[in-house]
Amino acid sequence: MAVNTRPQKYREQVYTHPDEHQPTLPAIRVATVLVSRWGPGDRYGQTNRPIVSLNLVTRGNLIYRQRGKQGVINPGELFIAHKGFDQTFETGDAGYVHKRTILVDGIGLHALMQAMGLTAVDRISFQNPARVTLLFRRCYRTMRDKPSRFAVELSNLAYAILNECCLSLEVRRPVPLCAAIEFLEQNIQRPLTLAQIAEAAGMSVRQCTRLFRQHLGCSPVSFFIGLKMSSAKVLLSVSSLSVQQVGMEVGYDDPYHFSSQFKQRIGQSPQIFRRASRT
């Protein structure tokens, strides 16, 4: 549920493209783009957000609250409003805020954001904000004008924005943690243990666990299971593999264990998820 409280005059330009007008949905889909200009006292609240929102502040500043945390987004910085959480945004002490926003969804989005380490991140500071601003502007123009194959172009632009977010984190992310993530991505079909993950990255088990929790908000094993389940979601949605074959592709020899793990993480059995994703 979204709640707007905007007592001052504001301007907002929105362009969107509903699913029903797309014959084939890309793995990462831009659903809506907007440019907002808020004044003093303007505020927006979202309960149990249904879609990821990437918000780039270009002028003024923005106060956000999410997952029990509060912060300020200044010009050239980005706030990620995560799916499934409650958020509030309001104009900061500058008295106004100008921002660009894209709403992003798709069966491949969570897997990509998890692999990039973005699922536990709220605020991004860029080394080259002008390049990111240009990507947001291109998203806006592409959605507004809707040229041939614009949905594909929007998907590519969304990936480029997320990649810029990832690159900004890489500067602060420890090398051993990057090595561990790369090892997990390359061994998605194996049933790895915590000790194997730590050893591959040249860390102790304790150090490995600490770095994952500090930078990604979860344990190494939980992160690895998330990668597996996100990959399984994509395979179930777009491939002709059986549920058992999908389980084997992501490292589960026992189909019952795979189905149980999938339902625990995703909230649906693989069979129900597949039917729902193809309707």
QUIDABEL-V282505 format. One record per residue. N is the residue number from 1. OMEGA is omega in whole degrees, -180 to 180 (999 if undefined). Layout:
n:N omega:OMEGA
n:N omega:OMEGA
//
This chain:
n:1 omega:-179
n:2 omega:179
n:3 omega:177
n:4 omega:173
n:5 omega:-175
n:6 omega:-177
n:7 omega:-179
n:8 omega:176
n:9 omega:179
n:10 omega:178
n:11 omega:179
n:12 omega:178
n:13 omega:-173
n:14 omega:172
n:15 omega:-176
n:16 omega:179
n:17 omega:-177
n:18 omega:-180
n:19 omega:-172
n:20 omega:179
n:21 omega:-179
n:22 omega:-179
n:23 omega:179
n:24 omega:-178
n:25 omega:177
n:26 omega:-179
n:27 omega:174
n:28 omega:-170
n:29 omega:173
n:30 omega:-177
n:31 omega:-174
n:32 omega:171
n:33 omega:177
n:34 omega:173
n:35 omega:-175
n:36 omega:173
n:37 omega:-177
n:38 omega:176
n:39 omega:-179
n:40 omega:176
n:41 omega:179
n:42 omega:-173
n:43 omega:179
n:44 omega:178
n:45 omega:-180
n:46 omega:178
n:47 omega:179
n:48 omega:-174
n:49 omega:-178
n:50 omega:-173
n:51 omega:-180
n:52 omega:180
n:53 omega:178
n:54 omega:-171
n:55 omega:-179
n:56 omega:177
n:57 omega:-180
n:58 omega:177
n:59 omega:-179
n:60 omega:174
n:61 omega:-172
n:62 omega:173
n:63 omega:178
n:64 omega:171
n:65 omega:-179
n:66 omega:177
n:67 omega:178
n:68 omega:180
n:69 omega:178
n:70 omega:179
n:71 omega:179
n:72 omega:177
n:73 omega:-179
n:74 omega:-179
n:75 omega:-178
n:76 omega:178
n:77 omega:-174
n:78 omega:174
n:79 omega:176
n:80 omega:173
n:81 omega:-170
n:82 omega:177
n:83 omega:176
n:84 omega:-179
n:85 omega:175
n:86 omega:177
n:87 omega:165
n:88 omega:175
n:89 omega:172
n:90 omega:179
n:91 omega:-179
n:92 omega:-175
n:93 omega:174
n:94 omega:179
n:95 omega:178
n:96 omega:175
n:97 omega:170
n:98 omega:-179
n:99 omega:173
n:100 omega:-175
n:101 omega:167
n:102 omega:175
n:103 omega:-171
n:104 omega:179
n:105 omega:177
n:106 omega:-175
n:107 omega:-179
n:108 omega:-172
n:109 omega:-176
n:110 omega:180
n:111 omega:-180
n:112 omega:-179
n:113 omega:178
n:114 omega:180
n:115 omega:179
n:116 omega:-180
n:117 omega:-175
n:118 omega:-175
n:119 omega:180
n:120 omega:-174
n:121 omega:177
n:122 omega:-171
n:123 omega:180
n:124 omega:172
n:125 omega:-175
n:126 omega:173
n:127 omega:179
n:128 omega:-177
n:129 omega:-180
n:130 omega:180
n:131 omega:179
n:132 omega:177
n:133 omega:178
n:134 omega:178
n:135 omega:177
n:136 omega:178
n:137 omega:178
n:138 omega:175
n:139 omega:-179
n:140 omega:-178
n:141 omega:-178
n:142 omega:178
n:143 omega:-180
n:144 omega:-174
n:145 omega:179
n:146 omega:176
n:147 omega:178
n:148 omega:179
n:149 omega:-178
n:150 omega:-180
n:151 omega:177
n:152 omega:179
n:153 omega:177
n:154 omega:177
n:155 omega:179
n:156 omega:179
n:157 omega:178
n:158 omega:177
n:159 omega:-180
n:160 omega:178
n:161 omega:179
n:162 omega:179
n:163 omega:175
n:164 omega:176
n:165 omega:-180
n:166 omega:-180
n:167 omega:179
n:168 omega:178
n:169 omega:-178
n:170 omega:-180
n:171 omega:-177
n:172 omega:-176
n:173 omega:-178
n:174 omega:-179
n:175 omega:179
n:176 omega:178
n:177 omega:177
n:178 omega:179
n:179 omega:179
n:180 omega:180
n:181 omega:179
n:182 omega:178
n:183 omega:180
n:184 omega:-179
n:185 omega:-178
n:186 omega:-177
n:187 omega:-176
n:188 omega:-177
n:189 omega:-177
n:190 omega:175
n:191 omega:-173
n:192 omega:174
n:193 omega:178
n:194 omega:-180
n:195 omega:179
n:196 omega:179
n:197 omega:-179
n:198 omega:-178
n:199 omega:-179
n:200 omega:-179
n:201 omega:179
n:202 omega:-179
n:203 omega:168
n:204 omega:178
n:205 omega:-179
n:206 omega:-180
n:207 omega:180
n:208 omega:180
n:209 omega:-179
n:210 omega:-178
n:211 omega:178
n:212 omega:-179
n:213 omega:-179
n:214 omega:-173
n:215 omega:-175
n:216 omega:175
n:217 omega:179
n:218 omega:178
n:219 omega:177
n:220 omega:-179
n:221 omega:178
n:222 omega:177
n:223 omega:-179
n:224 omega:177
n:225 omega:177
n:226 omega:175
n:227 omega:-179
n:228 omega:-177
n:229 omega:177
n:230 omega:177
n:231 omega:179
n:232 omega:178
n:233 omega:180
n:234 omega:-179
n:235 omega:180
n:236 omega:-176
n:237 omega:-169
n:238 omega:-176
n:239 omega:177
n:240 omega:179
n:241 omega:175
n:242 omega:178
n:243 omega:178
n:244 omega:180
n:245 omega:177
n:246 omega:178
n:247 omega:180
n:248 omega:179
n:249 omega:-179
n:250 omega:169
n:251 omega:-180
n:252 omega:177
n:253 omega:-179
n:254 omega:-178
n:255 omega:179
n:256 omega:177
n:257 omega:178
n:258 omega:-179
n:259 omega:179
n:260 omega:180
n:261 omega:-179
n:262 omega:-179
n:263 omega:180
n:264 omega:-178
n:265 omega:-171
n:266 omega:-180
n:267 omega:178
n:268 omega:172
n:269 omega:178
n:270 omega:-179
n:271 omega:-179
n:272 omega:178
n:273 omega:-180
n:274 omega:180
n:275 omega:-178
n:276 omega:-177
n:277 omega:-177
n:278 omega:177
n:279 omega:999
//
